[in-house]
Protein backbone atom coordinates (compact mmCIF):
# COMPACT_ATOMS: atom_id res chain seq x y z
CA UNK A 1 0.00 0.00 0.00
CA UNK A 2 1.43 3.33 -1.00
CA UNK A 3 1.66 6.36 1.26
CA UNK A 4 -0.94 8.23 -0.81
CA UNK A 5 -3.53 5.48 -0.55
CA UNK A 6 -2.95 5.07 3.19
CA UNK A 7 -3.41 8.83 3.64
CA UNK A 8 -6.69 8.66 1.71
CA UNK A 9 -7.76 5.70 3.84
CA UNK A 10 -7.03 7.62 7.06
CA UNK A 11 -8.90 10.70 5.82
CA UNK A 12 -11.96 8.64 4.92
CA UNK A 13 -11.85 6.86 8.28
CA UNK A 14 -11.78 10.23 10.07
CA UNK A 15 -14.76 11.42 8.05
CA UNK A 16 -16.63 8.19 8.83
CA UNK A 17 -15.82 8.46 12.55
CA UNK A 18 -17.35 11.95 12.74
CA UNK A 19 -20.47 11.01 10.76
CA UNK A 20 -23.63 11.01 12.92
CA UNK A 21 -25.82 7.94 13.14
CA UNK A 22 -29.28 7.80 11.56
CA UNK A 23 -31.90 6.93 14.22
CA UNK A 24 -34.51 6.06 11.56
CA UNK A 25 -32.41 3.43 9.77
CA UNK A 26 -30.33 1.58 12.35
CA UNK A 27 -29.55 -1.25 9.92
CA UNK A 28 -28.38 1.03 7.08
CA UNK A 29 -25.89 3.68 8.13
CA UNK A 30 -23.90 5.97 5.87
CA UNK A 31 -21.13 5.79 8.45
CA UNK A 32 -20.78 2.04 7.81
CA UNK A 33 -20.62 2.64 4.07
CA UNK A 34 -17.88 5.25 4.45
CA UNK A 35 -15.89 2.91 6.70
CA UNK A 36 -16.09 0.13 4.12
CA UNK A 37 -15.24 2.60 1.35
CA UNK A 38 -12.05 3.47 3.25
CA UNK A 39 -10.99 -0.17 2.91
CA UNK A 40 -11.65 -0.27 -0.83
CA UNK A 41 -8.44 -0.79 -2.85
CA UNK A 42 -9.47 1.76 -5.53
CA UNK A 43 -10.28 4.65 -3.18
CA UNK A 44 -9.79 7.91 -5.07
CA UNK A 45 -9.11 11.46 -3.88
CA UNK A 46 -12.39 12.50 -5.54
CA UNK A 47 -14.33 10.12 -3.27
CA UNK A 48 -12.66 11.57 -0.18
CA UNK A 49 -13.32 15.15 -1.36
CA UNK A 50 -16.98 14.30 -2.00
CA UNK A 51 -17.43 12.76 1.45
CA UNK A 52 -15.78 15.79 3.05
CA UNK A 53 -18.02 18.14 1.05
CA UNK A 54 -21.10 16.27 2.31
CA UNK A 55 -19.81 16.42 5.87
CA UNK A 56 -19.17 20.17 5.68
CA UNK A 57 -22.56 20.97 4.07
CA UNK A 58 -20.86 22.59 1.08
CA UNK A 59 -23.76 21.72 -1.20
CA UNK A 60 -26.25 23.43 1.10
CA UNK A 61 -24.47 26.74 0.60
CA UNK A 62 -23.67 26.13 -3.06
CA UNK A 63 -27.27 25.26 -3.95
CA UNK A 64 -29.15 27.38 -1.42
CA UNK A 65 -32.95 27.15 -1.40
CA UNK A 66 -34.99 30.32 -1.60
CA UNK A 67 -37.57 31.32 0.99
CA UNK A 68 -40.25 30.77 -1.63
CA UNK A 69 -39.20 27.13 -1.90
CA UNK A 70 -38.89 26.63 1.86
CA UNK A 71 -42.22 28.32 2.62
CA UNK A 72 -44.66 27.63 -0.22
CA UNK A 73 -47.71 29.88 -0.32
CA UNK A 74 -50.11 26.93 -0.15
CA UNK A 75 -48.62 25.53 3.08
CA UNK A 76 -45.98 27.89 4.54
CA UNK A 77 -45.19 25.84 7.66
CA UNK A 78 -44.88 22.47 5.92
CA UNK A 79 -41.09 22.04 6.10
CA UNK A 80 -40.86 23.55 9.59
CA UNK A 81 -43.42 21.06 10.88
CA UNK A 82 -41.77 18.22 8.97
CA UNK A 83 -38.41 18.89 10.65
CA UNK A 84 -40.10 19.17 14.07
CA UNK A 85 -41.88 15.86 13.48
CA UNK A 86 -38.59 14.14 12.57
CA UNK A 87 -36.91 15.56 15.68
CA UNK A 88 -39.73 14.42 17.94
CA UNK A 89 -39.86 11.02 16.29
CA UNK A 90 -36.12 10.55 16.81
CA UNK A 91 -36.67 11.26 20.52
CA UNK A 92 -39.58 8.79 20.64
CA UNK A 93 -42.27 11.44 21.07
CA UNK A 94 -45.40 10.63 19.07
CA UNK A 95 -48.50 12.64 18.33
CA UNK A 96 -51.45 12.06 20.68
CA UNK A 97 -54.24 9.90 19.30
CA UNK A 98 -56.74 12.76 19.26
CA UNK A 99 -54.46 14.92 17.06
CA UNK A 100 -54.15 12.04 14.62
CA UNK A 101 -57.91 11.35 14.72
CA UNK A 102 -58.95 15.00 14.20
CA UNK A 103 -56.02 15.70 11.86
CA UNK A 104 -54.74 18.49 14.13
CA UNK A 105 -51.08 19.45 14.02
N, C-alpha and C positions, 0 to 999 in steps of 0.2 A: 504494500500500500504506500503510495507516495505521500509526501508531506502535504501537498495541495488537497488531496482527497481526504486525508485525515482532518485537515482544518475545516473542510466543508462539513464533514461528519460531526465534528464538535459543535460547529455553529448551528447545525440543524437540531442537534440534541439539546442545545441551550434554548432554542426557540420552542421545541416540544415541551421542555420542562416548565417553561413559563406559561404555556397555553392553558386556559381555564377549562375545567370539565363541563360537559353539557348535562344538566340534571334531567333533561327530557329524553335523552337517548343514552342510557348507561352502558348499553352493549355496543354502541358505535360512537367512538370518540375520535375527533380529529387529532387529538394528542397522540393516540396510539398509531394513527396513520403516519404522522410526522416522525415518530420514533422509528417505525419500520422503514420509512423512506431514508432516514439517516444511515441505515445499514445497507441500502441498495448499492451495488457496485458501480452503477452508472449515474450516481448523484452529480448533478451539474450545478454550477454557480447560479444559473438562472432559477433553478428550483429553490435554492436557499434565499435568493433575493425576493422571490415571489412570496415565500412563507414569511419573511421578515416584513414585507409590505403589508400583508394581511394582519400581522400582529400589531403593526404600528398604525393601523387604520388609514393608510395612505390613500386608499381608493375612496374613502368617505369624504376626504377633503378634495380629491381630484374630481370626483363626480358628485358634487354636492347637490342635494335635492332642494328645490325651492319650497317656500312656504305654501304655495298653491298646491303642490304635490302632497306635502305633509298634512295639510288641513284642507281637504276638498270641501267645496261649498255644500255638497249634499249631506255630508256627515263630518263636520270639522273635528270632532274629538275621537274619531275612529282609531287612529294610530296611537294616540295617547292612552286610550282605554285598552288597546291591544297589548301595549307594553306593560301596563299595570297588571293586566290579567296574567301575562307570562310571569311577572315577578311574584305575584301572589301564588300562582300555581307551583312555582319552584320552591316556595316556602311551605307548600302543603295547605294553603288557605283556599278553600273553595267558596263558591257563591252559595248563599242560603237557598233552600228549596223554594221559598216563596218568590225570590227574585227570578229564579229560573222559570217557575210556573207562570208568573205575570209578565215575564219578559222585561223586567226592570233591571237597569244597570246601575 
